[in-house]
Amino acid sequence: MACVYIHIPFCRKICSYCDFTKVLYNKDLVMPYLDKLSSEIEDSYEKEEVKTLYIGGGTPSCLSIEELGRLKQIVKSFSLAKDYEFTFECNIEDIDGDLLYELKDMGVNRLSIGIESFDKCKLEFMNRNASFPDIKGKIELVRSYGFNNINLDLMYGIPGEKISNLKKDLNLLLKLNPEHISTYSLIIEEHTMCKIRNDENILPEEELKMYNHIVSKLEKKGYIHYEISNFAKPGYESKHNLTYWNNEEYYGFGLGATGYIKGFRYSNTKSIDEYLLGNFKDEENLVSKTEMMENEVMLGLRKMEGIDLQKFFDKYEVNLQDVFPVKPLVRNKELVYKNGHIFINPKYIYVMNEILLKLI
């Protein structure tokens, strides 16, 4: 089975922190872009049954009804499995009955909605705008169209933010009763408005307090903390994102998309001009066995259950502990061995990069 990611780069406005591949919405570019997207898929997709499909961006929900109709035609080229998961990213302000009707008709069965915050100051910092009453009404509309698998994004660690701000955001988010919650601390990336205006991160100890509060609060509310930044009600873990964390292969289509197919990792051009000329690929590399195993460790340790040692052996015909210095980290309790799995000690999960550096 295959997993497919499709990138729609268009946005009505640019958020201050975003470093994803994006361009401002331009009606004259959208249909030509979708035509090239269709060509790229036709060139590469080998008609496998698709178990997960994820349309992200950018802001896919900013497309017009006509443009969504063209995207729907493209999606029909995929052979979806009976129990497929089809996620579509939305901005809350784009949600209305017309959009939801089109998404339902397209086969979407999971929505990922970028809430980020309800706090006026935080939203202003991010160049976003929403209010809790508006969002609550939109989520109720989404439910009325039969969508019962919803992810909401929450961002924290904004300059000047206090833990009291986070607690209020989290309490309001929980009132919306999403099946899945993704939480992200602000990272100031190159070529973003945050970097240009020299914004600074909050103190690491404050950020850690916020993270620990999120984990504690969501676990008490019945959410499973299954990946460092992700929480789900039982049975609602993101199948698509688990493809990445399990180091499994997937197609990536569209501007700036990345993929991993037949042992090759590739990235597409980030130039809209090149993409519209049909020059899709920017870089493609065959992944060595050593790199595969390193990726398996780096991605697998993001999951709270960690790495299944038997599955690692079955996949690579070598014991993980014979390749990586696992035993010293188990002895000093940075890693934990339990029930055939190796995972990061939960109290060190927020500094996992330091542990990965010791492993790789």
PLY file of the C-alpha trace (Angstrom):
ply
format ascii 1.0
element vertex 360
property float x
property float y
property float z
element edge 359
property int vertex1
property int vertex2
end_header
0.00 0.00 0.00
1.06 3.60 -0.60
0.85 6.82 1.39
0.51 10.10 -0.50
1.20 13.71 0.45
0.02 16.53 -1.86
1.23 20.10 -1.34
-0.99 23.06 -2.19
1.24 26.12 -1.66
-1.28 28.94 -1.93
-2.16 31.18 1.06
-4.40 34.22 1.45
-1.82 35.69 3.86
1.52 34.59 5.26
1.84 33.71 8.95
4.87 35.27 10.64
6.41 31.95 11.78
5.79 29.79 8.68
8.76 28.37 6.77
6.79 25.92 4.61
6.86 26.35 0.83
4.13 28.85 0.06
3.08 31.65 -2.31
0.34 34.23 -1.99
-2.89 33.10 -3.65
-2.99 34.14 -7.30
-5.99 32.93 -9.30
-3.96 32.96 -12.51
-1.50 30.43 -11.04
-3.80 27.92 -9.39
-5.26 26.05 -12.37
-1.88 25.83 -14.18
-0.38 24.55 -10.92
-3.08 21.89 -10.54
-2.55 20.81 -14.15
1.17 20.33 -13.47
0.38 18.53 -10.23
-1.79 16.13 -12.23
1.10 15.56 -14.66
3.56 14.87 -11.84
1.22 12.31 -10.28
0.58 10.66 -13.65
4.35 10.39 -14.21
5.19 8.82 -10.82
2.22 7.11 -9.19
2.24 3.39 -9.95
-1.43 2.70 -9.15
-0.79 1.14 -5.73
-3.68 1.04 -3.28
-3.46 4.16 -1.12
-3.97 3.80 2.63
-3.41 7.45 3.59
-3.77 10.65 1.59
-2.85 14.04 3.07
-3.40 17.39 1.36
-1.46 20.13 3.12
0.14 23.47 2.41
0.13 26.34 2.27
-3.60 26.60 2.72
-5.53 24.07 0.60
-8.82 25.44 1.91
-8.22 28.79 0.20
-9.00 27.27 -3.22
-12.24 28.28 -4.93
-15.03 25.76 -5.51
-13.98 25.47 -9.17
-10.36 24.86 -8.15
-11.42 22.29 -5.57
-13.34 20.56 -8.36
-10.11 20.25 -10.36
-8.31 18.93 -7.27
-11.13 16.40 -6.85
-10.48 15.11 -10.38
-6.81 14.63 -9.48
-7.66 12.76 -6.28
-9.82 10.35 -8.29
-6.65 9.03 -9.95
-5.73 7.32 -6.67
-7.02 3.88 -5.75
-8.05 4.32 -2.11
-8.08 1.41 0.32
-11.38 0.54 2.01
-10.16 1.84 5.37
-8.28 4.85 3.97
-7.50 8.01 5.96
-7.81 11.22 3.91
-6.73 14.39 5.70
-7.28 17.92 4.40
-5.75 21.00 6.06
-8.03 23.99 6.63
-7.82 27.49 7.99
-10.77 28.21 10.23
-11.79 31.36 8.32
-12.18 29.35 5.07
-14.68 26.90 6.53
-18.25 27.18 5.23
-20.94 24.87 3.91
-19.72 25.00 0.31
-16.18 23.97 1.27
-17.38 21.16 3.54
-19.72 19.82 0.86
-16.85 19.69 -1.65
-14.51 18.00 0.84
-17.13 15.41 1.72
-17.71 14.75 -1.98
-13.94 14.46 -2.50
-13.77 11.67 0.09
-12.04 13.59 2.88
-12.65 11.92 6.26
-10.20 13.81 8.50
-9.72 17.57 8.88
-6.64 19.27 10.30
-7.45 22.81 11.35
-4.85 25.41 12.32
-6.32 27.09 15.38
-2.90 27.97 16.94
-4.38 30.20 19.67
-7.43 32.09 20.90
-5.30 34.81 22.52
-5.54 38.16 20.74
-1.89 39.11 21.34
-0.57 35.73 20.23
-2.76 35.81 17.12
-1.56 39.31 16.27
2.05 38.11 16.61
1.33 35.23 14.22
-0.57 37.42 11.72
-3.71 35.41 12.32
-7.21 36.36 13.38
-9.93 34.28 15.04
-12.15 34.32 18.11
-13.41 31.45 20.23
-17.14 32.03 19.44
-16.40 32.06 15.69
-14.22 28.95 15.93
-16.78 27.12 18.06
-19.48 27.86 15.46
-17.25 26.63 12.63
-16.42 23.37 14.46
-20.14 22.77 15.05
-20.70 23.30 11.30
-17.93 20.81 10.52
-19.57 18.23 12.81
-22.94 18.80 11.13
-21.40 17.65 7.83
-20.40 14.33 9.38
-16.70 14.95 10.01
-15.88 13.05 13.19
-12.09 12.96 12.99
-10.70 16.44 13.61
-7.19 17.57 14.48
-6.63 21.01 15.97
-3.20 22.68 16.07
-2.02 24.67 19.09
1.11 26.83 19.19
2.90 27.95 22.35
6.15 29.60 23.38
5.29 32.93 21.72
7.45 35.87 22.91
5.87 37.37 26.03
3.58 34.38 26.57
3.02 33.23 30.15
1.90 29.80 31.24
-1.42 31.39 32.22
-1.98 32.27 28.53
-1.25 28.69 27.53
-3.60 27.27 30.17
-6.44 29.45 28.88
-5.74 28.42 25.27
-5.67 24.74 26.21
-8.90 24.93 28.21
-10.70 26.58 25.29
-9.27 24.04 22.85
-10.57 21.17 24.97
-14.06 22.69 24.91
-14.05 21.98 21.16
-13.52 18.26 21.93
-11.20 17.38 19.01
-10.21 13.78 18.36
-6.57 14.78 17.86
-4.38 17.66 19.05
-0.99 18.72 17.64
1.05 21.12 19.75
4.06 23.08 18.56
6.46 25.40 20.33
7.55 28.39 18.27
10.75 27.81 16.31
12.16 30.94 14.68
13.20 29.77 11.23
15.26 31.52 8.58
13.39 33.57 5.96
10.32 34.10 8.16
8.89 37.37 9.40
9.84 36.31 12.95
13.49 36.07 11.91
13.43 39.30 9.91
12.10 41.29 12.87
14.52 39.57 15.31
11.90 37.96 17.52
13.36 35.92 20.37
12.22 32.62 21.87
11.05 32.47 25.45
13.41 30.96 28.04
13.85 27.18 27.66
12.73 26.52 31.24
9.47 28.41 30.59
8.90 26.47 27.39
9.50 23.18 29.25
6.94 24.16 31.91
4.41 24.77 29.15
5.17 21.45 27.49
4.84 19.54 30.76
1.51 21.25 31.47
0.21 20.28 28.02
1.20 16.64 28.53
-0.28 16.45 32.03
-3.54 18.20 31.12
-4.22 16.22 27.93
-3.41 12.86 29.51
-5.83 13.65 32.35
-8.48 14.37 29.71
-8.00 10.93 28.15
-5.71 11.79 25.24
-2.91 9.37 24.40
0.48 11.05 24.12
1.75 8.92 21.24
4.39 11.21 19.69
6.43 14.04 21.15
4.04 16.75 19.89
0.85 14.77 19.21
-2.07 13.56 21.28
-5.10 11.52 20.26
-8.20 9.94 21.65
-7.87 6.13 21.45
-8.01 5.00 17.82
-7.53 8.49 16.36
-3.74 8.56 16.01
-2.70 10.03 12.63
-2.09 7.06 10.33
-0.42 9.30 7.77
2.06 10.90 10.16
2.86 7.49 11.65
4.07 6.59 8.15
6.81 9.20 8.57
7.68 8.25 12.15
7.81 4.55 11.23
10.25 5.45 8.43
7.97 3.96 5.78
7.93 5.03 2.13
5.50 7.62 0.74
4.86 9.74 -2.33
5.25 13.50 -2.10
3.66 15.58 -4.88
3.62 19.32 -5.42
5.82 22.36 -4.86
8.51 21.72 -2.24
7.14 18.28 -1.37
9.45 15.49 -0.25
9.04 11.76 -0.80
10.64 8.41 -0.06
10.08 5.77 -2.74
11.98 2.56 -3.60
14.88 3.50 -1.35
15.23 7.02 -2.80
14.54 10.19 -0.83
13.69 13.16 -3.03
12.64 16.77 -2.74
10.74 18.85 -5.28
11.67 22.31 -6.44
10.52 25.24 -4.29
10.36 27.53 -7.33
6.81 27.98 -8.60
8.22 29.05 -12.00
10.26 25.83 -12.35
7.32 23.71 -11.21
5.02 25.29 -13.79
7.62 24.45 -16.44
7.33 20.80 -15.42
10.72 20.68 -13.68
9.42 18.92 -10.58
12.40 17.26 -8.89
15.12 19.29 -7.21
17.15 16.52 -5.59
17.05 12.72 -5.40
19.36 10.42 -3.43
19.56 6.69 -2.88
19.51 6.09 0.89
22.20 3.74 2.19
21.40 1.06 4.75
23.26 3.06 7.42
21.19 6.17 6.64
17.99 4.11 6.70
18.83 2.82 10.18
19.77 6.30 11.40
16.44 7.65 10.10
14.66 4.73 11.78
16.18 5.75 15.11
15.68 9.50 14.75
12.06 9.17 13.64
11.11 6.16 15.77
12.26 7.77 19.01
9.78 10.60 18.41
7.08 8.06 19.27
6.41 7.54 22.95
6.41 3.75 22.44
9.77 4.08 20.70
11.28 1.40 18.46
10.19 -2.23 18.30
13.52 -4.11 18.40
12.15 -7.19 16.65
10.74 -5.11 13.80
14.07 -3.31 13.51
15.85 -6.67 13.22
13.32 -7.99 10.70
13.79 -4.88 8.57
17.59 -4.57 8.67
18.78 -8.05 9.75
20.87 -6.55 12.54
20.25 -5.82 16.22
19.78 -2.13 16.96
22.09 -2.30 19.99
24.89 -3.71 17.79
24.78 -0.61 15.58
24.03 2.20 18.03
25.38 2.81 21.58
22.07 2.04 23.25
23.27 0.22 26.38
25.07 3.18 28.07
21.97 5.33 27.58
19.78 2.61 29.10
22.15 2.36 32.07
21.94 6.10 32.74
18.14 5.98 32.21
18.00 8.36 29.24
16.61 5.44 27.25
14.24 2.79 28.57
14.00 -0.87 27.48
10.56 -2.39 28.08
8.41 -5.04 26.39
10.78 -5.37 23.44
10.88 -1.61 22.78
13.53 1.06 23.26
12.14 4.53 23.95
13.27 7.84 25.42
12.59 8.24 29.13
9.51 10.51 29.20
11.22 12.95 31.56
13.92 13.52 28.91
11.66 13.59 25.85
11.86 17.38 25.54
15.65 17.22 25.17
15.57 14.24 22.82
17.97 15.92 20.34
20.77 15.69 22.91
20.08 11.95 23.27
19.97 11.46 19.49
23.36 13.14 19.20
24.78 10.56 21.58
23.26 7.75 19.50
24.17 9.00 16.02
0 1
1 2
2 3
3 4
4 5
5 6
6 7
7 8
8 9
9 10
10 11
11 12
12 13
13 14
14 15
15 16
16 17
17 18
18 19
19 20
20 21
21 22
22 23
23 24
24 25
25 26
26 27
27 28
28 29
29 30
30 31
31 32
32 33
33 34
34 35
35 36
36 37
37 38
38 39
39 40
40 41
41 42
42 43
43 44
44 45
45 46
46 47
47 48
48 49
49 50
50 51
51 52
52 53
53 54
54 55
55 56
56 57
57 58
58 59
59 60
60 61
61 62
62 63
63 64
64 65
65 66
66 67
67 68
68 69
69 70
70 71
71 72
72 73
73 74
74 75
75 76
76 77
77 78
78 79
79 80
80 81
81 82
82 83
83 84
84 85
85 86
86 87
87 88
88 89
89 90
90 91
91 92
92 93
93 94
94 95
95 96
96 97
97 98
98 99
99 100
100 101
101 102
102 103
103 104
104 105
105 106
106 107
107 108
108 109
109 110
110 111
111 112
112 113
113 114
114 115
115 116
116 117
117 118
118 119
119 120
120 121
121 122
122 123
123 124
124 125
125 126
126 127
127 128
128 129
129 130
130 131
131 132
132 133
133 134
134 135
135 136
136 137
137 138
138 139
139 140
140 141
141 142
142 143
143 144
144 145
145 146
146 147
147 148
148 149
149 150
150 151
151 152
152 153
153 154
154 155
155 156
156 157
157 158
158 159
159 160
160 161
161 162
162 163
163 164
164 165
165 166
166 167
167 168
168 169
169 170
170 171
171 172
172 173
173 174
174 175
175 176
176 177
177 178
178 179
179 180
180 181
181 182
182 183
183 184
184 185
185 186
186 187
187 188
188 189
189 190
190 191
191 192
192 193
193 194
194 195
195 196
196 197
197 198
198 199
199 200
200 201
201 202
202 203
203 204
204 205
205 206
206 207
207 208
208 209
209 210
210 211
211 212
212 213
213 214
214 215
215 216
216 217
217 218
218 219
219 220
220 221
221 222
222 223
223 224
224 225
225 226
226 227
227 228
228 229
229 230
230 231
231 232
232 233
233 234
234 235
235 236
236 237
237 238
238 239
239 240
240 241
241 242
242 243
243 244
244 245
245 246
246 247
247 248
248 249
249 250
250 251
251 252
252 253
253 254
254 255
255 256
256 257
257 258
258 259
259 260
260 261
261 262
262 263
263 264
264 265
265 266
266 267
267 268
268 269
269 270
270 271
271 272
272 273
273 274
274 275
275 276
276 277
277 278
278 279
279 280
280 281
281 282
282 283
283 284
284 285
285 286
286 287
287 288
288 289
289 290
290 291
291 292
292 293
293 294
294 295
295 296
296 297
297 298
298 299
299 300
300 301
301 302
302 303
303 304
304 305
305 306
306 307
307 308
308 309
309 310
310 311
311 312
312 313
313 314
314 315
315 316
316 317
317 318
318 319
319 320
320 321
321 322
322 323
323 324
324 325
325 326
326 327
327 328
328 329
329 330
330 331
331 332
332 333
333 334
334 335
335 336
336 337
337 338
338 339
339 340
340 341
341 342
342 343
343 344
344 345
345 346
346 347
347 348
348 349
349 350
350 351
351 352
352 353
353 354
354 355
355 356
356 357
357 358
358 359
